[in-house]
């Protein structure tokens, strides 16, 4: 898929564990893992907004387009 999810990179930069982010987002760690690994079919804008707010970043820090 040409859209790469760099959520693990942002978590490392913020020194936050996935479990902590999932708790703050109000989603299960399994659902966060699906998003982190790029297996999600989509992401809701309100979820993306919450991630950006918690990690103090921009959507482009998390999502990246990479041409094949």
N, C-alpha and C positions, 0 to 999 in steps of 0.2 A: 504494500500500500504506500502511495507517495506521501501520505501524512504521517509524520513521526511524532510521537508523544514523548516529550522530554521531562515528564513529571518527576521521574527519579532524580534527574540532574538538579532540579529546583529544590527537591526535598533535601538532597545532600548539601546544597549551598546554604539552606536555611537550618541545617542540622536538626531536621525533624524526621521522625519515623512515619511510615505509612499509616500505622495504627493510630497515631495521634491526629494526623490529617483526617482520616476517616471519621474519627470521633467528632472532630470540630465541624465536619461537613454534615454529619448525621447520616452517613451511609455505611454499609458494611465494608470491612477490609477486603472481602472478596470482590465487591463491585469496584472498589478503588483499584484493585489489582488488575481487573479486566481493562480499566481505562489506562493504567500505567503501561501495560504490555501492548497496547494498541489494538486489542481484540474487540474493543467497543465499536459498534456500528455508528455511534454518534455521541455527542455530549450536549446536554442542555445548556443554554446560555446562562441560566441562573446558577448552575453547578460550576461552570467555568468562571463566572464572576466571583463566586464564593472562594474558589481555589485561589484566584488571583488576589483577593482581599487577604486571605489567610497567609499566603506566601509572599505578599507584597511584591507582585510581579505583573507583567503584562501577558495577555494571551499568546503573543508571539514568543514568549520565553518558554511556553509549555508546548505549543503546537508549531510544527515546522513542515513546510512543503519541500520534499526532496524528489526531483524528477528522476525517473528510472532510466 
